[in-house]
Amino acid sequence: MRKIVALGVVVLVVVALWTTAWFWAASELRRQVAMLGEADGETAPRLTCGVFEVGGFPFRFDLECRDGMLVDQDRTYGIKGVRASVLIYSPSHAIFSAASPMTLANAFTGSESRIDFTSLEGSARLVAADPIRGLTGEGWRIARVSVQAEAITWNETIIGDLLQLEADHAEAHLIDMGERHDAEAGSAALAGFAKADGLTVPAFDVTDGNASLEVELTGLPDDLRVLAADPDPIRNWQRRDGVFRLVRFAGDQPAPAEMFEISGEARLGPSGLLAAQVTYRQKQVLDRLEGLMPPLQLAAIKGKPEADGSSGNTLTIVDGRMRLLTLDLLEIGPLF
């Protein structure tokens, strides 16, 4: 009998401690969000929520911000609702969703726009934390971030709704390239993939198009805390021998039948000047430039025509100078 009573007391103590810890953590989350609302919006972004709730007791934290507003200098973002959930026993993994619409306003340019969608959800996961190596950055490296949305519409709203972009489906993913992680150097690499289907962009005469993007980025810090606090991230990326690789950027639409494919690689020199090589192939996309430049120059940019009507060429950038064959197209200054 005494053993049963003792076991019951232990269970009650554990439950009381767990409950106390959960509600303390929930109150701390509310305090942190309240502190974000006290920022000035200039030196640090200011986030306010019309309603902020914390739920999920006892094994989750479900955070919800309704009627939120984020102010970052001249830019103001309105958020109807954002939800995020984290399991207590798996704090490195979060799932999230957003409610439509989102609004954007820029006080400097005077632009205002609204993004509508039927659904937007995603997840973020860090490399599983190692309590022994935690101080070295293990556990603070992106493992995967994924976002997808359906039936997206982006309108400028200064005078009525002026369509800027529409897509049936869009998704984006960032994935850790574990085989390129260098723990001693503290560097990591990410692969990115994004695509949009049923794409309409009136400004570029795109209707029912498709676009996809594949990239790789090396030389990143393997600790997100280092990246967030880095006062000169581009210079330090160059010091880690970072490379941006455009594996493939492609798009097409059925009518008129247009397509393009671009690939390449870029890095920065010690003085911040860009060095890159970009190869592209296109069909009818560059025809839009007719009348805007001399025919011989346009023909050189298009490159050698193929039997299927496509053509392509290679751009090089050396010490910030962009060249195509013998043509100097652009000079790019140091990036740091």
C-alpha positions in Angstrom: 0.0 0.0 0.0 2.8 2.4 0.9 4.5 1.7 -2.4 1.3 2.6 -4.3 0.9 5.8 -2.3 4.6 6.7 -2.9 4.2 6.0 -6.6 1.1 8.2 -6.7 3.0 11.0 -4.9 5.8 10.8 -7.5 3.3 10.9 -10.4 1.6 14.0 -8.9 5.0 15.7 -8.4 6.0 15.0 -12.0 2.7 16.2 -13.3 2.9 19.3 -11.2 6.5 20.1 -12.3 5.6 19.4 -16.0 2.5 21.6 -15.8 4.5 24.4 -14.1 7.2 24.2 -16.7 4.8 24.2 -19.6 2.9 27.3 -18.3 6.2 29.1 -17.5 7.4 28.5 -21.1 4.1 29.7 -22.5 4.3 32.9 -20.5 7.9 33.3 -21.6 6.8 33.0 -25.3 4.1 35.7 -24.7 6.7 37.9 -23.1 9.1 37.5 -26.0 6.4 38.4 -28.5 5.3 41.4 -26.4 9.0 42.5 -26.5 8.9 42.3 -30.3 6.0 44.7 -30.3 8.1 47.3 -28.4 10.8 47.6 -31.0 11.0 50.8 -33.0 10.6 49.3 -36.4 13.8 51.1 -37.6 16.8 49.6 -35.9 14.8 46.3 -35.3 11.6 45.0 -36.9 8.4 45.5 -34.8 5.9 42.7 -34.7 2.5 43.1 -33.2 -0.5 40.7 -33.0 -4.1 41.7 -32.6 -4.5 38.4 -30.8 -1.6 36.1 -29.7 -2.4 32.7 -28.2 -0.4 29.8 -26.9 -2.0 26.4 -26.7 -1.1 22.7 -27.1 -0.8 21.7 -23.4 0.7 19.3 -22.4 2.9 18.0 -25.2 2.9 20.8 -27.8 3.3 24.5 -28.2 0.7 25.9 -30.7 1.3 29.5 -31.4 -1.1 31.7 -33.2 -0.8 35.4 -34.3 -4.0 36.9 -35.7 -4.3 40.3 -37.3 -0.5 40.7 -37.1 1.6 43.6 -38.4 5.3 43.6 -39.1 7.1 47.0 -39.6 10.6 47.0 -41.0 11.7 50.5 -41.7 9.6 51.7 -44.7 8.0 48.4 -45.3 4.8 47.2 -43.5 3.4 43.7 -43.8 -0.1 42.8 -42.7 -0.7 39.2 -41.7 -4.3 37.9 -41.2 -3.1 34.9 -39.3 -0.1 32.6 -38.8 0.0 29.4 -36.8 3.0 27.3 -35.8 3.3 24.1 -33.8 6.3 22.5 -32.1 6.3 19.2 -30.2 8.1 19.5 -26.8 10.0 16.3 -27.4 11.0 17.4 -30.9 11.8 21.2 -30.6 13.9 21.3 -33.7 10.9 20.6 -36.0 8.0 23.1 -36.5 5.0 23.1 -38.8 3.3 26.3 -39.8 0.5 27.8 -41.9 -0.9 31.2 -42.8 -4.3 32.6 -43.5 -5.1 34.8 -46.5 -4.6 37.6 -47.3 -1.2 39.2 -46.7 -0.7 42.8 -47.4 2.5 44.7 -48.2 3.0 48.5 -48.2 6.2 50.6 -48.8 6.1 54.1 -47.5 9.1 55.1 -49.6 7.8 54.1 -53.0 4.1 54.5 -52.1 3.3 50.9 -53.3 0.6 48.8 -51.8 -0.3 45.2 -52.6 -2.2 42.2 -51.4 -1.5 38.5 -51.8 -4.4 36.1 -51.7 -4.2 32.3 -51.6 -6.5 29.4 -50.7 -3.8 27.7 -48.5 -0.2 28.2 -47.4 1.6 25.7 -45.2 5.1 24.5 -44.5 7.6 23.1 -42.1 11.1 23.8 -40.8 13.5 21.4 -39.3 17.0 21.9 -37.9 19.6 19.2 -37.6 18.8 17.2 -34.5 20.5 18.9 -31.5 23.5 17.2 -29.9 23.7 18.2 -26.2 27.4 17.5 -26.1 28.3 19.5 -29.3 25.5 22.0 -28.9 27.8 25.0 -28.3 29.7 24.3 -31.5 26.6 24.9 -33.6 25.4 21.3 -33.9 21.6 21.5 -33.9 21.5 25.0 -35.3 21.9 24.0 -39.0 19.0 24.0 -41.4 18.0 20.4 -42.2 15.0 21.3 -44.4 12.5 24.2 -44.9 9.5 23.7 -47.1 6.6 26.0 -48.1 3.8 25.4 -50.5 0.8 27.5 -51.5 -2.3 27.0 -53.7 -4.2 29.5 -55.9 -1.9 32.5 -55.3 -2.9 35.9 -56.6 -0.8 39.1 -56.1 -2.5 42.4 -56.8 -1.3 46.0 -56.6 -4.0 47.8 -54.7 -3.2 51.5 -54.9 -6.1 52.1 -57.4 -8.3 49.0 -57.4 -6.8 45.5 -58.0 -4.1 45.4 -60.7 -2.9 41.8 -61.2 0.8 41.4 -60.9 1.1 37.6 -60.7 -1.1 34.5 -60.4 -0.2 30.9 -60.0 -2.2 27.7 -59.5 0.5 26.2 -57.3 3.9 27.2 -55.9 6.4 25.5 -53.6 9.9 26.1 -52.4 12.4 23.9 -50.4 15.8 24.4 -48.8 17.7 21.1 -47.9 20.9 20.6 -46.1 23.7 19.1 -48.1 25.1 17.0 -45.3 28.0 15.6 -47.4 29.4 19.1 -47.7 29.2 20.0 -44.1 32.6 20.9 -42.6 32.3 20.8 -38.9 35.9 22.0 -38.3 35.5 25.0 -40.6 32.0 25.6 -39.4 30.6 25.7 -42.9 27.5 24.2 -44.4 25.8 24.0 -47.8 22.2 24.2 -48.9 20.3 23.0 -52.0 17.2 24.9 -53.0 14.3 24.0 -55.3 11.3 26.1 -56.2 8.6 25.9 -58.9 5.4 27.6 -59.9 2.7 26.1 -62.1 -0.1 27.8 -64.0 1.8 31.0 -63.9 0.4 34.3 -65.2 2.5 37.5 -65.2 0.7 40.3 -67.3 3.8 42.6 -67.3 5.8 40.0 -69.2 2.9 38.6 -71.3 3.2 35.2 -69.5 0.0 33.1 -69.5 -0.4 29.6 -68.1 3.4 29.3 -67.8 5.6 27.1 -65.7 8.9 28.0 -63.9 11.4 26.0 -61.8 14.6 26.9 -60.0 17.4 24.6 -58.7 20.3 26.1 -56.8 23.2 25.2 -54.5 24.9 27.5 -52.0 28.1 26.5 -50.2 30.2 28.4 -47.7 27.3 29.1 -45.3 27.9 29.1 -41.5 26.6 25.9 -40.0 25.1 27.9 -37.0 22.1 30.1 -37.7 23.0 32.2 -34.7 26.3 33.2 -36.3 24.5 34.2 -39.6 21.9 36.2 -37.7 24.6 38.2 -35.8 27.0 38.5 -38.7 27.6 42.3 -39.5 29.2 41.5 -42.9 27.7 38.2 -44.2 28.8 38.6 -47.8 32.4 39.3 -47.0 32.5 36.3 -44.6 30.8 34.1 -47.2 33.6 34.9 -49.6 36.2 34.1 -47.0 34.7 30.7 -46.6 35.1 30.2 -50.4 31.4 30.3 -50.9 30.0 29.4 -54.3 26.5 30.0 -55.7 25.6 27.4 -58.3 22.6 27.9 -60.5 21.9 24.3 -61.4 18.9 25.1 -63.5 16.4 28.0 -63.9 13.8 27.2 -66.6 10.5 28.4 -67.7 8.0 27.9 -70.6 4.5 28.8 -71.8 2.4 27.2 -74.5 1.2 30.3 -76.4 3.2 31.8 -77.7 5.6 28.8 -77.5 8.5 30.2 -75.4 11.1 28.6 -73.2 14.4 29.4 -71.5 17.0 27.5 -69.5 19.8 29.1 -67.5 22.7 27.5 -65.6 25.9 28.8 -64.1 28.2 29.4 -61.2 29.3 32.5 -59.3 31.7 33.5 -56.6 33.4 36.6 -55.2 37.0 37.5 -55.3 39.0 38.9 -52.4 38.1 42.5 -53.3 34.3 41.7 -53.6 34.2 41.6 -57.4 32.0 39.0 -59.0 33.3 36.1 -61.1 30.8 34.0 -62.9 29.9 32.0 -66.0 26.3 31.7 -67.1 25.0 29.5 -70.0 21.5 30.0 -71.4 19.3 28.6 -74.1 16.0 30.2 -75.2 13.3 30.1 -77.8 11.5 33.3 -78.8 12.0 34.9 -75.3 14.7 37.3 -76.6 12.6 38.2 -79.6 10.8 40.6 -77.2 14.0 42.8 -77.5 13.5 43.5 -81.2 13.3 47.2 -81.7 15.1 47.9 -78.4 18.6 47.2 -79.7 20.6 46.9 -83.0 19.8 43.7 -84.9 23.5 42.5 -84.9 23.8 43.0 -81.2 20.5 41.1 -80.6 21.7 38.3 -82.8 25.0 38.0 -80.9 23.1 37.8 -77.6 20.7 35.1 -79.0 23.7 33.0 -80.1 23.8 30.2 -82.6 20.3 29.0 -83.7 19.5 25.3 -83.4 17.2 23.1 -85.6 14.3 23.3 -83.1 14.3 27.1 -83.2 16.1 27.6 -79.9 19.4 29.4 -79.5 21.9 30.0 -76.7 25.1 31.5 -75.6 27.5 31.9 -72.6 28.0 35.0 -70.5 31.2 35.5 -68.5 31.9 37.9 -65.6 35.5 38.5 -64.7 36.4 41.1 -62.0 32.8 42.4 -62.2 32.9 42.9 -66.0 30.1 41.1 -67.8 31.0 40.1 -71.4 29.3 38.2 -74.2 31.8 37.3 -76.9 33.4 40.6 -77.6 30.6 42.7 -76.2 31.0 44.5 -72.8 27.4 44.5 -71.4 27.7 45.6 -67.8 30.2 46.5 -65.1 29.2 45.4 -61.6 30.9 47.1 -58.6 32.4 45.3 -55.5 29.7 43.7 -53.4 31.5 44.5 -50.2 
